[in-house]
């Protein structure tokens, strides 16, 4: 048999050993759950899918590891950045952008949520992690450099930073960043102003959001050498997966929950399936299902076509029980894609903003066996707030004037159930 070199990572969740990822020199990756974790009935769940038929524990039982080429299991792959940030990191590491084991190695101590990936010395790699691929020669992981690195899922350039007396500096594993800072885009103008305004309007309509800020670019320190447009502000949102005492709160997005890779985030599930999972599995199922309905409505009202699976998440505030996370990444995408008329996932077999009505929301609730009257009450309340508060709030916002115009025209084209103005 041909020998292969291998390196390995140990995965922990709130101090508990979850399992191992072995990365082989030919690009094969093996993800194995630790038997003690699988057998622990009191364990903190790595994923909501532990509670569903497509259980990760079944898929990754000790005798059935997950073996893949280059990409990791979706539960891990979705912890890594996409798009421009992945390209930037891959170039810095001198690895292919799809070679995810080195990325997880580099970013493993500051991943989204509470999962941590620690590199193992050759002598520490357990036989369990190595027994599935012929003859191997364990080697110590070669970490590119000793600086701290963070990972944030998504396609936009963003940085995990700490607020220190009004200045924003890069976090580290011992003091993780508690703010996500999104710098201006080189492709689309004034994205920070767009997102800040959209999130502000969403909050006015009853959407639960974290603290947000527009941050002068002059207040951000030690950015890497990247091309940036001549814009004044970055967008900042407080991380809901980090607490003031540096404690990490576990979270996962719905691409992870559905075991879908990022490239399937627009088609792997429908809004009905997401809503049903939230209602059945959240500690506050009725409350969170109603909140999801309000967010769906607000995304339609705000012409946001990007509320895909990775832009919906669950959090585990106590480590055990799941709840719907605060909202994030709400942007008036139609400001950049002028002929856009669809939301991201199917609802009732359609995606068209201008065809959806209150009846479609009723069918959405029926699919998930979600009581309709509380959902309807919350939708009507959100719509009343939007109609009452949004026009003036938009006028007074810092959003670019042409983006404001796009949104006002969008409001007039919506179904009569949802029209504003």
C-alpha positions in Angstrom: 0.0 0.0 0.0 1.1 3.6 -0.7 1.9 5.6 2.3 0.1 8.9 2.8 1.0 11.7 5.1 -1.8 13.1 7.3 -2.4 15.9 9.7 -5.4 16.1 12.1 -7.5 18.6 14.0 -9.4 18.0 17.2 -12.9 19.6 17.3 -14.3 20.8 20.6 -17.6 22.5 21.6 -17.7 24.3 24.9 -14.8 22.2 26.1 -16.2 18.9 25.1 -14.4 16.7 22.5 -16.6 16.4 19.5 -14.4 14.6 17.0 -11.5 14.8 14.5 -10.8 15.9 11.0 -7.9 14.2 9.3 -6.4 15.8 6.2 -4.4 13.6 3.9 -1.7 14.7 1.4 -3.8 13.6 -1.6 -6.7 15.9 -0.6 -8.9 13.4 1.2 -10.5 14.5 4.4 -12.0 12.3 7.0 -14.4 13.7 9.6 -15.1 11.4 12.6 -17.2 12.0 15.6 -15.7 10.9 18.9 -17.5 7.8 20.2 -17.9 9.4 23.7 -19.6 12.4 22.1 -22.0 10.3 20.1 -22.9 8.2 23.2 -23.3 11.2 25.5 -27.0 11.8 25.8 -26.4 15.1 27.7 -24.0 16.5 25.0 -24.3 20.0 23.7 -25.5 19.6 20.1 -23.1 20.4 17.3 -26.1 20.8 14.9 -29.8 20.9 15.0 -29.7 17.8 12.7 -28.9 15.7 15.8 -32.7 16.0 16.4 -33.9 15.1 12.9 -34.0 12.0 10.7 -30.9 13.0 8.7 -29.0 12.8 12.0 -25.3 13.8 11.9 -24.8 11.1 14.6 -26.1 8.5 12.2 -24.2 9.9 9.3 -21.0 10.1 11.2 -21.2 7.2 13.7 -17.8 6.0 14.9 -17.9 3.2 12.3 -19.1 5.4 9.4 -16.8 8.5 9.0 -17.5 11.2 6.4 -14.8 11.0 3.7 -14.6 13.8 1.1 -12.1 15.2 -1.4 -10.9 18.8 -0.6 -14.2 20.1 0.7 -15.2 19.3 4.3 -18.5 18.1 5.6 -21.1 20.9 5.1 -21.3 21.4 8.9 -17.6 22.4 8.8 -17.4 23.8 5.2 -20.1 26.4 6.0 -17.9 27.8 8.8 -15.4 29.0 6.2 -15.7 32.2 4.2 -16.8 32.4 0.6 -16.1 34.8 -2.2 -13.6 37.6 -1.9 -12.6 36.8 1.6 -11.9 33.2 0.8 -9.8 34.3 -2.3 -7.9 36.7 -0.1 -7.1 34.0 2.5 -6.3 31.3 0.0 -3.8 33.6 -1.8 -2.2 34.5 1.6 -1.9 30.8 2.4 -0.9 29.8 -1.1 -3.5 27.0 -1.3 -6.4 26.3 -3.7 -9.6 28.0 -2.6 -11.4 24.6 -2.5 -8.8 23.0 -0.3 -10.7 23.4 2.9 -8.6 21.5 5.4 -5.8 24.0 5.4 -8.4 26.8 5.7 -9.9 25.1 8.7 -6.5 24.7 10.2 -5.7 28.4 9.8 -9.0 29.7 11.0 -10.0 27.0 13.5 -9.5 29.0 16.7 -11.9 31.7 15.8 -14.8 30.1 13.8 -18.4 31.3 13.9 -20.2 29.9 16.9 -18.5 27.9 19.6 -16.8 25.1 17.7 -12.9 25.3 17.9 -10.5 23.3 15.8 -7.1 22.6 17.4 -4.1 21.2 15.5 -2.7 17.9 16.9 0.9 16.9 17.1 1.6 13.6 15.3 1.8 11.7 18.6 -1.6 13.1 19.6 -3.6 11.9 16.6 -5.8 9.0 17.8 -6.1 5.7 15.8 -9.8 6.5 15.5 -9.0 9.4 13.1 -6.6 7.4 11.0 -8.0 3.9 10.6 -9.9 4.5 7.4 -7.2 4.9 4.7 -4.5 2.4 4.2 -0.9 3.0 5.5 -0.2 6.5 6.6 2.6 8.5 8.2 1.2 11.1 10.7 2.9 14.5 10.4 2.6 17.7 12.5 0.3 20.3 10.9 2.2 23.1 9.2 0.5 26.3 10.2 1.4 29.1 7.8 2.2 31.6 10.6 1.6 32.2 14.3 -0.8 35.2 14.0 -4.4 34.9 15.0 -7.0 34.4 12.3 -10.7 34.5 12.2 -13.4 33.0 9.9 -16.7 34.7 9.0 -19.0 32.9 6.6 -20.3 34.9 3.6 -19.0 36.4 0.3 -18.3 40.0 1.3 -15.0 41.3 2.7 -15.6 41.5 6.5 -13.4 41.4 9.6 -13.9 40.3 13.2 -12.8 43.1 15.4 -13.0 44.5 18.9 -14.1 48.0 19.9 -11.4 49.6 22.0 -12.3 53.1 23.0 -14.0 53.8 19.7 -11.2 52.3 17.6 -11.7 48.9 16.0 -8.9 46.4 16.1 -8.5 42.8 15.0 -9.5 40.2 17.6 -7.5 37.1 18.5 -8.5 33.7 19.9 -8.0 34.8 23.5 -10.0 38.0 23.0 -12.2 37.3 19.9 -13.6 40.1 18.0 -17.2 41.0 19.1 -18.0 43.1 16.0 -18.2 42.2 12.4 -16.9 45.1 10.3 -17.9 45.1 6.6 -15.7 47.4 4.5 -17.0 49.2 1.4 -17.4 47.1 -1.7 -15.2 47.6 -4.8 -18.0 46.3 -6.9 -21.2 47.9 -5.6 -21.3 51.5 -4.3 -22.4 52.4 -0.8 -23.2 48.9 0.5 -22.6 49.9 4.2 -25.1 52.7 3.9 -27.6 50.4 2.2 -27.3 47.6 4.7 -27.4 49.9 7.7 -30.6 51.5 6.4 -32.2 48.2 5.5 -31.4 46.8 9.0 -32.7 49.9 10.7 -36.0 49.7 8.7 -36.2 46.0 9.6 -35.9 46.8 13.3 -38.6 49.5 13.0 -41.0 46.8 11.7 -40.3 44.4 14.5 -37.3 42.3 13.3 -34.9 41.3 16.1 -31.4 42.6 15.1 -28.1 43.0 17.0 -26.6 46.4 17.6 -25.5 48.0 14.4 -23.3 51.1 13.5 -21.9 53.1 10.7 -18.2 53.3 11.5 -15.9 55.9 10.0 -13.1 54.2 8.0 -10.6 56.3 9.9 -11.6 54.4 13.1 -10.6 51.0 11.8 -7.0 49.9 12.4 -4.7 47.4 10.8 -6.8 46.4 7.8 -4.9 44.2 5.4 -3.6 45.6 2.1 -6.9 45.4 0.1 -8.4 47.7 -2.6 -11.1 49.9 -1.1 -13.2 52.6 -2.7 -13.1 56.2 -1.5 -16.1 55.8 0.9 -16.4 57.3 4.3 -18.1 54.5 6.3 -17.9 50.8 7.0 -20.8 48.8 8.4 -20.6 47.2 11.9 -22.8 44.6 13.5 -22.3 43.2 17.0 -21.6 39.5 17.0 -24.4 37.5 18.7 -22.1 34.5 19.0 -19.7 36.4 21.3 -20.4 37.7 24.8 -18.6 40.5 26.7 -16.7 38.0 28.8 -15.2 36.4 25.6 -17.6 33.4 26.0 -18.6 31.9 22.7 -22.3 31.1 21.9 -22.8 28.2 19.5 -24.6 28.9 16.3 -25.2 27.3 12.9 -26.8 28.5 9.7 -29.4 26.6 7.8 -27.0 25.4 5.1 -25.2 23.5 7.9 -28.6 22.3 9.3 -29.6 20.9 5.9 -26.1 19.5 5.2 -25.9 21.7 2.1 -22.8 23.3 0.7 -22.7 27.0 0.2 -23.1 26.7 -3.6 -26.6 25.1 -2.9 -27.7 27.8 -0.5 -30.4 29.1 -3.0 -31.9 25.7 -3.8 -31.3 23.1 -1.1 -34.5 23.9 0.9 -37.6 26.1 0.8 -38.8 28.7 3.3 -41.5 26.2 4.3 -38.9 23.7 5.3 -36.9 26.3 7.2 -40.0 27.5 9.1 -41.1 24.0 10.0 -37.7 23.2 11.4 -37.7 26.4 13.5 -41.2 25.7 14.8 -40.4 22.1 15.7 -37.0 22.6 17.2 -36.7 26.1 18.7 -37.2 26.4 22.5 -39.6 29.2 21.6 -41.1 27.6 18.5 -44.2 29.8 18.2 -42.4 33.0 18.9 -39.5 32.2 16.5 -41.8 31.0 13.7 -43.8 34.2 13.9 -40.5 36.1 13.9 -39.4 34.2 10.8 -42.6 35.2 9.0 -42.0 38.8 9.9 -38.5 38.6 8.5 -39.8 37.0 5.3 -42.3 39.9 4.9 -39.6 42.5 5.6 -37.2 40.9 3.1 -39.9 41.2 0.5 -40.7 44.8 1.5 -37.0 45.7 1.4 -36.4 44.0 -2.0 -33.7 41.7 -0.5 -33.2 38.8 -2.8 -30.4 37.3 -0.8 -32.1 35.7 2.2 -30.7 32.3 1.4 -30.0 29.4 3.7 -26.8 30.9 5.1 -28.6 34.1 6.1 -30.8 32.2 8.6 -29.3 30.8 11.7 -30.0 29.1 15.0 -28.2 29.9 18.2 -27.8 27.9 21.4 -27.7 30.5 24.3 -27.4 27.8 27.0 -25.4 25.4 24.8 -28.3 22.9 24.6 -31.5 24.6 23.3 -31.9 26.2 19.9 -33.5 29.5 19.1 -33.7 31.6 16.0 -30.7 34.0 15.9 -31.1 37.8 15.4 -31.3 38.9 11.8 -28.3 39.8 9.7 -27.3 40.6 6.1 -30.5 42.4 5.1 -29.7 44.5 2.1 -31.8 46.2 -0.6 -30.2 44.0 -3.3 -32.5 45.4 -6.0 -30.5 48.6 -5.8 -27.7 46.7 -7.5 -29.6 44.2 -9.6 -32.2 46.4 -11.2 -34.3 43.7 -12.9 -34.4 41.5 -9.8 -37.9 40.5 -8.7 -37.3 37.3 -6.6 -36.5 36.3 -3.1 -33.9 33.7 -2.5 -35.8 30.5 -1.7 -39.1 29.0 -2.9 -42.2 29.7 -0.9 -45.3 28.1 -2.3 -43.4 27.1 -5.5 -42.8 30.8 -6.3 -40.1 33.4 -5.7 -41.7 36.5 -7.2 -41.9 39.5 -4.8 -44.8 41.0 -6.8 -47.0 38.0 -6.8 -46.8 37.0 -3.1 -49.8 37.8 -0.9 -51.0 37.1 2.6 -52.5 33.9 1.4 -49.0 32.6 0.6 -48.0 33.2 4.2 -51.0 31.3 5.4 -50.0 28.3 3.2 -46.4 28.7 4.6 -47.8 28.3 8.1 -50.0 25.4 7.2 -47.0 23.5 5.7 -45.2 23.6 9.1 -48.3 23.1 11.2 -47.7 26.5 12.6 -50.7 28.2 14.2 -51.8 30.9 11.8 -53.5 33.4 14.0 -50.4 34.5 15.9 -48.4 34.6 12.7 -51.1 36.8 11.1 -51.2 39.1 14.1 -47.4 39.6 13.9 -47.5 40.1 10.1 -50.2 42.7 10.4 -48.3 44.5 13.2 -45.1 44.6 11.1 -46.9 45.8 8.0 -48.6 48.6 10.0 -45.2 49.7 11.4 -43.6 49.6 8.0 -46.4 51.7 6.4 -46.4 54.2 9.3 -42.6 54.6 10.0 -40.6 53.6 6.9 -41.3 56.5 4.5 -40.1 59.2 6.9 -37.2 57.0 8.2 -36.1 56.3 4.6 -36.2 60.0 3.8 -34.0 60.8 6.8 -31.6 57.9 6.3 -28.0 58.0 4.8 -28.9 55.6 2.0 -27.9 56.8 -1.4 -30.6 58.7 -3.1 -30.8 56.4 -6.1 -31.2 53.4 -3.7 -34.0 55.2 -2.0 -35.7 55.7 -5.3 -35.4 52.0 -6.1 -37.0 51.1 -2.8 -39.9 53.6 -3.2 -40.7 52.2 -6.6 -40.5 48.7 -5.3 -43.1 49.4 -2.6 -45.6 50.6 -5.2 -45.3 47.4 -7.3 -46.0 45.0 -4.4 -49.3 43.1 -4.0 -52.1 45.2 -2.5 -51.7 43.2 0.7 -48.2 44.6 1.2 -48.0 47.8 -0.8 -46.5 50.9 1.0 -47.4 54.4 0.0 
